[in-house]
Amino acid sequence: TPIGSDPSQLEKYYGDDRIQWHKGASKLAGAVQLPASSSFYKRVVSSPMLLQIGGLEFEDAERLATEHQDFFVASASAAQQIPARLRGSFNLRDDKIRQFFYRGEVEENVEEFGADLGSVIAAAQTGPVAEAYVGGGS
């Protein structure tokens, strides 16, 4: 079930415990919120739980990274396989996400490296835009 159409998924991945974890991380000594990407497309594909904090002590940064990774690895390990009849809708969703990510990379890289080189770098960083080109859609 795509996140957003099943309230239990929202509670599991973005529930109060995750919100409190995020708030706690933001209140650590020295924590400075880092700016979001200037690209609309990159912000669209970012997780609601994206944590962009600088200025932390190494131990705090390491602990937060480990906690974040452990939570999502445990979630992935407990995930159930998506029934075949629903996979097409995920491919459509994922293709759109890849398109947004590519557009965001183009915006950022063109700004930094110019149109010609920036477009090439964006394509190299994102890979094929459509799932069908990497074998998943066949």
HUCOR-V246469 format. One record per helix or strand. SS is the DSSP state (helix for helix, strand for strand). FROM is the first residue (numbers start at 1). LEN is the number of residues. If there is no record, write none. Layout:
SS&FROM&LEN + SS&FROM&LEN
This chain:
helix&7&8 + helix&16&11 + strand&32&2 + helix&40&5 + strand&53&2 + helix&58&21 + helix&84&30 + helix&115&12 + helix&131&4
